[in-house]
Amino acid sequence: MDHIEPCCGCGYCCMKARCAISYLVFDTKDRDCPALVFKEDRFWCQLAEDDSKMREALYIGDGCSSTLGNTQRRAFLNGAGRAYLKKLKEDKYGRPRNYREVVPETHR
């Protein structure tokens, strides 16, 4: 790839296309991945949270090659990620997205 920027945790890649591993693990054909969660002001993959081999297999943390026209990434880099997420409550077909926010114990 010609241009790779550091990952900012905007979740764009996982929202754009679910990985094959998530289809094997979860019994759902939904476009949105059940393993994608939002916590600590960024998206995380629960499949790879404590598994370095899974992170490596999914290229998590290797950087972003989808920077051109990626308004979601731009919003996260500018500190407006939460505001941008309010727009993402529905996908382009009006279906609700199923990502969930993980709230720390102290904020429940």
C-alpha positions as CSV (number, residue, x, y, z in Angstrom):
1,M,0.0,0.0,0.0
2,D,1.3,3.4,-0.9
3,H,-0.1,5.5,2.0
4,I,-0.6,4.2,5.5
5,E,-1.5,6.4,8.5
6,P,-1.5,5.4,12.1
7,C,-4.7,3.8,13.4
8,C,-6.9,6.3,15.3
9,G,-9.6,3.7,16.4
10,C,-12.4,5.3,14.4
11,G,-13.8,1.9,13.5
12,Y,-14.2,2.7,9.8
13,C,-12.6,-0.5,8.5
14,C,-14.7,-2.8,10.6
15,M,-17.9,-0.9,9.8
16,K,-17.1,-0.9,6.1
17,A,-16.6,-4.7,5.9
18,R,-16.9,-7.3,8.5
19,C,-13.9,-9.7,8.7
20,A,-14.3,-13.4,7.9
21,I,-13.4,-14.4,11.5
22,S,-16.4,-12.6,12.9
23,Y,-18.7,-14.5,10.5
24,L,-17.2,-17.7,11.8
25,V,-17.5,-16.8,15.5
26,F,-20.9,-15.1,15.5
27,D,-24.1,-16.8,14.2
28,T,-25.3,-13.7,12.4
29,K,-25.2,-12.4,8.9
30,D,-25.7,-8.8,9.9
31,R,-23.4,-6.3,8.3
32,D,-22.5,-4.8,11.6
33,C,-20.0,-6.8,13.7
34,P,-21.1,-7.8,17.2
35,A,-17.4,-7.7,18.4
36,L,-17.0,-4.0,17.6
37,V,-17.4,-2.0,20.7
38,F,-16.8,1.7,21.6
39,K,-14.9,2.4,24.8
40,E,-12.3,4.9,25.9
41,D,-13.3,7.2,23.0
42,R,-12.4,4.7,20.3
43,F,-13.5,1.4,18.7
44,W,-12.1,-1.9,19.8
45,C,-12.5,-5.5,18.5
46,Q,-13.5,-7.8,21.3
47,L,-12.2,-10.8,19.4
48,A,-8.7,-9.4,19.5
49,E,-8.7,-7.6,22.8
50,D,-6.5,-10.1,24.7
51,D,-5.2,-12.1,21.7
52,S,-2.1,-10.9,20.0
53,K,-2.3,-13.6,17.3
54,M,-5.9,-12.4,16.4
55,R,-4.7,-8.8,16.3
56,E,-2.0,-9.9,13.9
57,A,-4.3,-11.9,11.8
58,L,-6.7,-9.0,11.4
59,Y,-3.9,-6.4,11.0
60,I,-5.2,-4.4,13.9
61,G,-2.9,-1.5,14.7
62,D,-1.0,-1.8,11.4
63,G,-2.4,1.5,10.3
64,C,-5.1,3.0,8.1
65,S,-5.0,2.7,4.3
66,S,-8.5,4.2,3.9
67,T,-7.7,7.8,4.6
68,L,-8.9,9.4,1.4
69,G,-12.5,10.7,1.9
70,N,-12.7,9.0,5.3
71,T,-14.7,11.7,7.2
72,Q,-15.1,9.3,10.2
73,R,-11.3,9.1,10.6
74,R,-11.0,12.9,10.2
75,A,-13.7,13.5,12.9
76,F,-11.9,11.2,15.4
77,L,-8.5,12.9,14.7
78,N,-10.1,16.3,15.3
79,G,-11.6,15.2,18.7
80,A,-15.2,15.1,17.3
81,G,-15.6,11.3,17.3
82,R,-18.5,11.2,19.8
83,A,-20.4,13.8,17.8
84,Y,-19.8,11.9,14.6
85,L,-21.0,8.7,16.2
86,K,-24.4,10.3,16.8
87,K,-24.7,10.5,13.0
88,L,-23.8,6.8,12.7
89,K,-26.7,5.6,14.8
90,E,-28.3,4.4,11.6
91,D,-26.7,3.0,8.5
92,K,-27.3,4.3,5.0
93,Y,-30.5,2.2,4.8
94,G,-32.0,3.5,8.0
95,R,-31.2,0.4,10.0
96,P,-29.9,0.9,13.5
97,R,-26.3,0.0,13.9
98,N,-25.6,-2.6,16.6
99,Y,-22.3,-1.3,17.9
100,R,-22.5,-0.8,21.6
101,E,-20.7,1.5,24.0
102,V,-18.9,-0.1,26.8
103,V,-19.4,2.1,29.9
104,P,-16.8,1.8,32.7
105,E,-18.1,0.5,36.0
106,T,-17.6,3.9,37.6
107,H,-20.0,5.5,35.2
108,R,-22.9,3.1,35.4
